[in-house]
Amino acid sequence: MALVLLFLWAPAWAQEKVLKILEAEKLELRQEGGEEVYVLTGNPVRLERDGEAIEAGRATYFRTRKLLFLSEGVRYRDREGRLVEAEELQIDLSDESFDALEVRIEAKDLLLTGPLCQRVAGAILLENGYATPCASCGQEVPDYAFRAREIVLYPGDRVVARGVVVLVQEKPVLELPVLLLFLSDRQPRFEVGQDEGGFYLKAALPYVADFGLGFTLLSYYQGRGYGFGFDHYGTGEAKERYFFLHTPPDTFQYRGEYALKRQEFSLSALVERDDTREKLTRFRLEALSPGTPTPQDWRYTLRVEGFWDHDPATPPPRTLQRLPEVEAQSPVFREGPFSLQAGFVLGRYLAETNPLNRSARALGPYAEAGRALLSHSESLSLSPWPGATFRAENRFRGFYYTTQNPDGERERQVDWTTSASLRQSLGGFSVEVGYARSVQEGETPFRFDALPQRRSHQATLALGFQERPLSLSLKAGRNLEEERYLPLEAQVLLQDQGYSLTVGHKRGLEGEGPLETRLEAGFTPYPFSLRASLRFDHPKALFDPLLLQAGYALPGGSLNLTHRHDLNGKGALTTDLTYALREGVTAYTLQGRRDWQADTLALQGQAILGPESLSLRTTLDPKALGYALGYRFGAVPGPLLDLELSGRYQEGFRATNLRMGLTQALPEVGFRLNANLHLPEVEDKDIYLKDATFSGGMELWKPVPADEAGEGAIPGLSLSGSLTYTRRPQTLEGYSLALRNFGPTLTFLGRENTKLHLAALLTQNLPGEPLKPRFILVLDRCCWAMRFTLDAAKGSVGLAFLYGGQAAGLLLSEEGVKLGGGR
């Protein structure tokens, strides 16, 4: 039924190419005021439009005005994943704006409701609205929410509300003129504590203005001073983000990004500095006109790229700087068979100097100079008479510098290639005359644009005959640069369905005699295939290895045998066997190699049996047999089990190890466990664990809440971080442990999805160091959380507060609360 409706309705929405009808029960076509009206009903009607999903009991489309009116249980999910539920919804398909009545919006972790809603230019406006991030937390009464005269939900899930009344437990406690929320990016944070330097306070407080929105970053460190900054997002057409942070005593971090792209021009700029890495301000600017060029447009570009060095005590990096560079590129001009394109680049550069240029070495390892680059290319292709084809091409690039060579001349480089050919065909015969000249020469002060020196100048003559299955070719020429003849190349090709034979010969015409002879043969009677190739180097009087290949095509697989044989007296070199077979989820592979010169045999095989697989690797030489037997069970995201038994047999078992790995990558539980177990061998009969590594997190058991009487609560226990065990028999303890944020976390579950997390984490090496854990206590109410930290290693105490969805997940990150552009 849906296909029939789609066929009937498609002409009405020919311009709305991405709108699809997925499900409906009835279609009605009407004429109202000279306009075609389409009415769909269903239980429900389901539509899809360019990544947007629409459901409603009734859908009415007004063709002339391109209006879609939805009613009766409307559900509309936009491309950003926001769900809009309404009694009535009207969409203007020409500009994607809409109007809705009695609306409910789910955006990330925020629920918004209101009597009237509009979308214009991608932003959703809700009048007299209500919003809370606690709707999905299972709270009978939301911990906090707000009412507002106007709520604007911008793309990227940034919310600006005006005329705000803040509610705690649904009771008004505060009135604000404006309120800003970031749902996808960082959220407001506050932290107070004490570290080894004394008391500190950090805060990231939001703001909103006509020119954008963002955070003010404030901090105070006892005895060290104040820190301040901002993190600003623009809300206009351009992509804008400006970040600045000063941390006492003299550390600066800032980053400014701007990007605007239009049909007529585009502009992108970046300025950044991070004293925690290097005391440099890097900048980059690129302006293009037009912003979206077509093949018929002239193209203009301005580039500026470089850095300011704020630390004269350290040498600056030797990166390329454009100060500035301008470029003009023409479109391809065509006039009949002739085409032309040209370009020009002018710039001043700071860059590494060319170590091969004597005058550049005198400037030092890093120098400044100007450069002009002129380029043009021309081509001509035509058929002057029947059977004839003439082609010519000229490409030129000239590099001109402000520096001088030791003779006082301006330095330059040239890359110039010219080629032309005339081909005449007469039935199966053909003759082609060719000319080619290529020059790369000159000097440059810079390493980044240095060209290898090269000169080539030659004329060629080629004769050919082709009459299936026979093909003959003969090619010769003259090197005009060295005034000598090029080698004569002859080739005979006999090819038809099922077989091919190629004989090639190259002979020098300046008294060198024969240079090279090669032979290639192939025979492919399906399902078999046979190939052989051989080459003889006449000046060296040596054969290249003879290559013999045989193959057999199996249903769902293949069998191939390859042998290399030396004809100069060494005899057999290598023999390779490859076998592959696949039937559904079952697959088998086998690879083997016999190295006749080294007297070794290597075999590698694998059997995939659905979720299980077996593998075997062996190497046999005159001294020992090496082996590795593997078993794998499971698949990503896991659990995935890997076992491998490896070692070698040489008058007994040696270097015997059993490697074990267990991996799981589920969102709730993700970890990697690897261990290496030593097994008995000739020199060591003991069984012991050599090393083991655990990283990630796993929940050993889930928390159980208390019953109605307040009894029977059981805390959950999880393990997270990284632990590495290494056996060290040379030390007194015999082992070492490396812990990185490793430890247990107890989770207590209360009413309304309230959680209390208590974690004890260690970052140190054991044994030999006293235990200095970091204790973290988090009260998580889903839509807000509070964290208390006691770090014995740093001697610091901290208290942090954060609100918004999934607060505890952010607070429990190993890095802690991040401020100022933290990612």
N, C-alpha and C positions, 0 to 999 in steps of 0.2 A: 504493500500500500504506500509506503514512504517513497519508493522509487517512482510510482505513478504520480504522486503529488509533486515530487521534485521535477519531473518532466513537464507537468502542467504549469508550475509556477516559475520555472527558470526564465522564460521569456520576459516576465514582468520585472525580474530583478537582474537583467542582463548586465547592468553596470555594477551591481553588487556581487562580484565574482566569488567572494568567499562565504556567502550565506548559504547554508545547507539545511534542508528539512530532514531531520532524522526520524521523527515519529509524529504521526497525526492520524485522526480517525475520519475527519470529514473536511472537505474543501467546498467553499461557496464563493462564487464570483458575482459581484454586484456592480451596478453603475450608479454612482451618487454624484450629482452635479457635474456630469461629464467626465468624472474621474473613475478609473477602474479600482475597485476595492476587493481585496482577497481576504476571506475569513476562514481561519483554521480553528477547529476545535478538537480536543482530545483529552486523554486522561493519563498524563498531560500531553500537550504539544511540546516537542523537543526540537530546538534549533541550535545551530552552531555557526559562528561567524568569526573567522580569522582568530581562532584561539579563545573565543568567548562562548560560553554555554548558556542557553536560555531555556527556561521551562515555564509554562503557563497553561491554564485551562483553556484560554481563548487568545488567539493572536489575530490582529487585524492589520493589514498592510494597505496604505494609501499610496498608489503607484506614482502619481504625479508629484506629490509632495515628499515622497520617500520617507514616510512616517510609519513606524511600527508601534502599534498600541497593544499592550499586554495586560491581561486581567486574570483574576481568579488564581490565587496562590502563585504569584510570580517569583521565580528564582533566577537571578542573573549573576553569573560569575565572570568577571572581566579578566583581561590578560595578565594582570598582576596578582590574580588569585583571590581578590576580594569578592565576597558573596553579598549580594544585595537582595533582600527579600521585601516584597511590597504588595499592597493590595492592587495597585495599578502602576504601570510603568510605560512611559512613552519615549521611544528612541528615535532621534533624527539620524537616519543612516548617512546623510550627506556630510555631517560634521561630527558624528558620534556623541552628540550631547543627548542628555535624557532628563526627564522630569518624573518624579515618583511621589506617591502618597503612602502614608503610614509605613515608613521604611524601617528596616532592621539591617545593619551592615556589620559584617565580620571582617575585620582587617587585621591580619597578624594576630596579636594577643589583645586587641581592643574591640569591644562591642559598642556600636553606636546605634541609637534609635531616635526617631523624630517623626513629626507629622508631615514634613515636606522636605524633599531632597532634589537637588539639581546637579548635573555634571556639565561643566563647560571647560573646554581646552584641557581635558584630562584631570581637572581638579573637581572633587565632589564637595558640594556645599549643602550642609544640613542646618535648617533653621529650627530654633528652639529645641536643641538636641540634648541628649543624655549620653554619657560615655563612661565606660568602666573597663579596666583591664582584668577585673576579677571574675568575669562571667564564666570562664571555663575552669575556675578553681574549686567549684563545688561548695561555695559559701552560701549559706542561707540568706545572709545580708552582706552585700559587698563591703569589704574593709574600707574602700574609698572609691569615689566616683566624682563626676562633676556634671553640672548642668551649664549650658551656655546659650547665649542669644544666637550665636553663629559658630559653627564648627566647619573648618575647611580641611579636607583630607587630600593632600597633594600626592602626585605619583611618587613612588618610593616610600609611601606610608609615613609621611611627616604630617603631623596634625597641628593646626593653629586654631585656637578657640578664643573668642572675644566675648566679654560680658559673662565671666565665669563665676560660678558658685561651687566651691569645693565641698564635697560631702564626705564625711567619715561616719561609717555605719548608717548611711542614708540621712545623716543630720548635717545641716549647713554649718560650717565652721570658719569659712574664709571666702571673701570676695576678691577677685582679681580682674583687672582690665583685660589681660591677655594671658594665655597659657600655651606653651609649646611642648610637644611630645615627639620623640623620635622612636618609631616602632622597629625599624630595621637596622638602624645604626646604633651608636652608643646612646646610652640614656643617662639622665642626671645622676651624679654620684657624689657622695660625701664621705671623707675618711679622716679620722683623727687618731693619733697614736704617738708612740715614742720609739725612737731607734737609737743607735749608738751615739748619734749627735745630739740627741735631746728630743724635745716635743716637736711634733709637726702636725699640720692641718692641710688637707687638700679638698678642693671642691670644684665640680664642673656644673655650672648653673646655666640653664638655657635662657635664651632671649629671642625675641622676634621683632622685626622692623620692616618698613616698607621695602628696603633693599635686600632683605634676606633674613636668614635665621641661623642660629648656631648656639655655641656655648662660650661663656666666659670661664677662663681657667685661673683659679686663684689658689695660692699655697703660701704657707708660712713655715719656716724651719727655725727652731730656736737656736740663737747664736749664729745663724747663717744668713738670715734675711728673708725677703719676700720673693715669691715667684708669681708671675702673672702671664696671661696670654689669652688667646681666643681661638675658636675653631668655627669658621663661618661658611655657610652654604648659601649660594645664590639661588633664587627661585625664578629667574627670568629664562629667556630663550637659551642663553649660553650655559654651558656647564662650568660652574664656578665653585671653588673651594679654597679658602685662605686660612692657613693655620700658623700661629705664632706662639712660642712658649719660651719664657726666660726662667731659668732655674739658678738660684744663687750657688756660687758667687758670680760666675760669668759664663754660664752655658746657655747658648741660644739654639733654638730649633725653629725653623719656619719653612713653610711650603705654600706656594701660591700656584694654583692651576686655573687656566681659563681656556675654554674651547668653544668656538662658535662656527657652525657650518651652514652655509646657505648656498643657493644655486649660483649666485654671482661671485661669492668669495668665501673663504674659510680662514680661520685664525686659531692658532693654538700657542699657548705660552706656559712656561713652567719656570719657577724660581724656587730653589730649595737649599737648606743648610741644616746640618745636624752635627753639632759639636761633639756628640758622643761617638762619632765615627771619624770625622775629619773637619778641620776648621776651614771649610771652603763653602762659598756660595756658588752654586751652579745655576746657569740660566740657559734657556732655550726658547726660541721664537720661530714660528714658521707661518707665513702668510701666503695663501694661494689665491690666484684669480685666473679663471673662475673657480668656485669651490667644488663644483661637480662638472668637470670639463667634458666636452664631446669631441669626437675626432676632428671636427671642423674648427675648433677654437684655438686661438693663440693662448699659451699658458705662461703665466708670470709667477715667480716664486721669490720670496725674500726669506732668508734664513740668518739667524743670529744664534750662536752657540759658544759658550765659554764658561769661565769661572773667575771669581775674585778670591784671592788667597789672603786669609786673615791671620796666618801664622808664618811670619817670615823666617822663623827658626827652622822650618822643615822645607825641603825642596818641593815645588809644585808638581803635580802629575803631568806627564807628557801626553795629554790627550789633545786631540784635534780641536782647535777653536776657529770658528768662522765669525769674523768681526768686521763687516758682515759679508754675506754672499747673496748676490742677486742673479736670477736666471730667467731667460726668455726662451721659449720653445715654440716653434712654428708648427701649424698643422701640416699634414702631408698635402702638398699641392700636386694635382694631377692634371695633365693635359695630354689626352690620348694615351699613348704607350709610355709617356715620360712622367716621372714623379720626382719631387724634390722636398726635402725637409732640412731645416737649419736650426741651430741653437747657439746661445751665447751665455756664458757664465763669467761673472766678474766678482772677485772677492779678495779679502785680505785674511791671511791665515797665520795662526800660531800652531806649530806642529813639530814633531820629531824631524830632524834633518836627515838627509840621505847620506849614509856612511860611505857610499861609493862615489860621491861627488867631492872633489878636493876643496872647492870653494865653499861647499856646504859644511864640511867638517870644520872649516875655519870659523864659522858662525857659532859653533857650539852644538851640544846635543839637542837644543830646543830653540827654535828661532822663528822670526816673523818675516813674512814677505807677501807681496801682492801677486795675484795670478789672474790672467784672462784665458778662458777656454773657448775657442771657436770650433764649432762642429757643423758639418753639413754632409748630406748623403744624397746621391742621385742614382736613379735606375731607369733603364730603358729596356723594354721587351716588346718585340714585334715580329711579324712574319712577312718579310719583304716579297716573297713569292711562294708558290705552292711547295710544300715539303721543307721549307727553310724556316729556321728559328734563330733570331739574333737576340742575345741578352748582354747587357752591359751594366756595371755597377761601379760607383765611386764613393768611397767613405773616407772622410778626413776629420781628424781631430788635431788641433794645434794648441799647445800649452805655452803661454808667454808669461815670463816672470819679471819681477822688478830687480832681482838679483843679477850680478854680473859674474862672468867667468874670469880666470886669471888674465885673459887678453883684453878685458874691459868691455866685452860684448854682453848684451842681455841674454840670459839663459832661456832656452826654449826646448820643447819636446814636440815631436811630430809622430802621429800614428796615421798612416795613409795607405789605403788599399784600393787598387784599381783592377778590375777584371772584366773580360769580354769574351764571348764565345759565339761562333756561328756554326750551326748544325744543319746539314742537308741530308734528308732521307729520300731514298729511291727504292721503293719496294722494301725488301729485307735488308738492303745495304744502307749504311750511314757513314758520313764523314763529318768530323767536328774539328774546328780550328779554335784554339783557345789562347788567351793571353792573360797573364796575371803579374801584378807588381805589388809588393807589400813592403813597407818600410816602417820601422819603429826605431827612432834614434833621437839623440839630444840629451840634455841634462836638466835635472830638476833639483831644487834645494830640499824637497820634502820626500820623506819615505813613503807617505800614504798614496802618492800618485806616480811613483817611479815605474817606468815601463822597461821590460827586458829589451836589450838591443837585438834587432833582427832585421835582416834584409833578404828579400827574395824577389827574383825577376826572371820569368821564364815564359816561353811559348811552347805550346803543345799541339800535337796532331794525333787524332784518334780515328781509327777505322773500325767498323763493326758490321757484322752480318748476323741476322737472327731469322731463323726459319724453324719453327718448333719441330723437333725437340732440340735443335742445334743452335748454339750461340757462340760466335767468334768475336774477339776483340783484340786490337793491336794499338798500342799507344807509345808514342815517343815524343821527344821535345828537346829544347835547348835551354840551358841555364844562361841567360843573357848577362847575369851579374858576373859569373866566372868564365864566360865564353867557352862553355863546354857542353857536350850533348848529354841529355838525361838518359838513364837506362831505358832500353826497349822492353816493354811489358807486353806479353802475349798471354791470352787466356782462352781456353776451349771449355765450354759448358754444354753438357748433354743432360737434359732434364725433362722428365715427363712424370706422369702419375706413377708413383711407386719406386722411382729410382732417380739418382742424380750422380753425375761424374764431372769433376772439375780438375783441369790440369792447367797450372799457371807456370810461366817461366819469365825470369828477368835477366837481361843480358846487358852489360856495359858496352858502350859504343866508343869509348876512349881507350881501348886496348885492355880493359879489365877482364873481358871474357864473360863466361856465365857467372851470375851472382846468386840466383835463387831459383829453385824448382820446388813446387808444392803440388800435392795430390790430395784430393778429397773425394770420397765415394760414399754413397748412401743407398740403401736398399730397404724399402718399407712395405713388405707384403703383410697387411694387417692380419693378426695383431702383433706381428714381429716388426722390429726395426733394427737395422744394422748400419753402422757408420765406421769409417776409417779415415785417418788423416796423417799426412807425412810431409815433412819439409826438409830440403837438403840445402845447406849453406856451402856454396862452391868455394869461396875464398878460404874458409876455415876447413873445408873438406870434412864437415861434420853433419850428421843427421840430427834433427830435433827428435825427441822421443816419439815413436810410433804410437798413435792413440787408436784403440779399438773399443767400440761401444756396441752393446747389444741390449735390446729392450723387449719386453713382452707386456702387452696391455691386458690386465686382468679386469674382470667385472668389479668395479669399485676399488681398483688398486693398480699396482704396477710392479714389475720386476726388472731391474737394470743391472748390467754387468759392464765394468769399465776396466781396461788393462792398458798400462803404459809400459813400453818396451824400448830399451836403448839398443840402437843398431851399431853403436860405435865400440862395442866390446863388453859393456857392463851387463848386458842381458836384461832380464825382467826387472822393472822398477817397482810398480805398485799394481795391485788388483783390488778393485772396490766392488762390493755387492750391496744393492739397496732393494729392500722389499717393503711395500706398503699396501695395506688392505683395510677398508672401512666398510662396515655393514651396520647401519643405524648408529647406536651408541657404542658399538664395539669397534675397536681399531687395533691394528697390529703394525708395528714397524720394526725393521731389522736392518742394521748397517754393519758392514764388515770391511776391514782393510787389511791386506797383506802387504807389508813393506819388505820386499825381497832383499834389498840392500842392507837394511838394519836387522833383518831376520826377526821381525815382530809381527804379531797378529793382534788386531784390535776388533772387538765385537761390541755392539751396542744395540739393545733391543728394548721394546716397550709394548706392553699389552694394556689397552684401556678397556675395562669391562664396566661400562656405566660409571657409577661414582667411584669405582676402584681402579687402580692401575698398578702394574708391576713393571719394574725396569731392571735391566742388567747391563753392566759395563765391565768388560774384561780386557786385559792387556797381557799378552804372553810374549816374553822375550827369552833368550837363552839362560837368563839368571833366575827369573821369578815370574809368578803369575799374580797380576794385580786384579782386584775384583771390587765391585760395588753393587750391592743388591738393594733395590729400593721398593718401598710399598707406599702408596698414597690412597687415602680414603676421604671422601667428602669433596666439597666444592665451595667456592666463594659465594656468600660471605661466611660460610663455615657452619660448624667446625670442620677444619681441614687438618688431617693427621698425616705426617710425613715420617717414615722410618727409613734409615739407610745403614746397611751393614757393609763396611769397607775394610780393606787391608790388602796384604799380599802374602803369597805362600813362597817361601824360600828356605828349604830345609826346615819346614815348620811354619806355623802362622806367625806373622809379624804385623805391627802397626794396626792391630785390630780394634776397630771402633764401631760403636752403634750410636748413630745420630738420630735424635728424636725431635720432632717439631709439632706443635699444636697451635693452630691459628684460628681466631674467630673475629669477624669484623661486623658484627651486628650493632645497630645503634645503641642498644641497651648494654651489651657486653662485648667489649673488643679487647683482645690481648694477643700477645705472641709469646710462646714458651719454647725455648730451644735448650737442648741438653746433649752432652757428648759423654757417652759411657765407655770406659776402657774395658775391654774383654781380655781374657788370658791370651798370652802370646809366649814365644820362646824365651824372651828375655825378662818378661814380667808376667807372672802367673796370677796376679791379683785382679779383682774386679772393683772398680771404683769410678766415681763421677769426676771427670776431668774439668768440666765447666758447665755452667747453666746460666741462662738469661731469661728473665721475665720482664715484660713491659706491657703497659696498658692498664686495663681495669676489669675486674670481674666481681659480680655480686654472689657471695657465697650462699646467702639466703635472704629472702625478702622480709621487711618488717611486717609485723602483725599488730593491728590496732587493738585497743582495749574494747571489751564488750560493753553492753549497755550499763553494766554495773561498775565499769571502770577497772576491770581486772582482765588478766590474761594477755597483756601487751608483751610482745617480744620484739626487741630491736633487731633491725637488719644489719648485716655485716658485709662489707665489700672491701676489696683490696685493690690498690691502684699505685701507679708509679713504675719505677724501673729498678730491678735488682740483678746484679751480675755476680755469680759465684765462680771463683777460679781456684783450682787446687794448686797449692804452692808447697811441695814437700820440703823445699830448702829452708823454709821459715819455721819458727818455733810453733806457731799455731797450725801450720800446714795448709792454710787456705786464706783467701781474702774475699771480702764482700764490698761491692760498690753500690751504694744506695743513692737514688736520685728521686726525691719527692715520693718516697716509698713508705707505705704504711696502711693501717686499717682505717675504715670510717664506719662508725656506728650511726644508724639512722633510726630515730624514734618517730612513729607515725601517730599523729593526733587527729582531732576532729577537723572536718572541712579541709582536708588535704594539707594540714599543717605538718611540717617536718622539722625535726631538730637533728642536725648533722654534727657529729663530733669526730674530728680527724686528727691523727697524730702522724706526722710525716717526717721522714729522716732524709737528709742530704749530706752524706759523709761516707768515709771509707772505714771499714771495720776489718779486723780488730785493731786496737792501738789508739783509737780516739774515743774520748768519753761521749756518751750519748747526749746529743743536743737536739731534741725534736722541736718541730714547729706544730703547735696546737691550733686548730681552727674550729671554732664553734659558730655554726650558722643556724639562725632561725629563719625558716623559709615558709612564707605564707602564699607562695605561688606568684602573686602579683606584687609582692615586696619582700625584701629580705634584709637581715642584719647579720654582719659577720664580726666576730671578735678573734683576733690573732695574737698569739704569744709565741715569739720566736726566740728560743734559748740560744741558738747559734749567733744571732745578731744582737741579742739583748734588747729586743724591741717589742712594743705592744701596739696594736692598732685596732680601731673600731671603724667599720664601714657600713654605710647604708645605701641601698639601691632600690628603686621601684620600677615596675614594669614586668612584663611576662618573662618567665624562665629566669628569674633573678638569681636563684641559687646556682644555676649552671654557669653563669658568668663569674659569680663570686668565688666559686670553687676552682677556677682555672689555676694552673700551676703558677702563672705569672702574677696572680692577684688582680686587684683593680687597676685598670690602665687609665691614664689621663692623657689628654692632648694628642690626638691623632694616633693613639695606640691601635694596632691592628692584630 
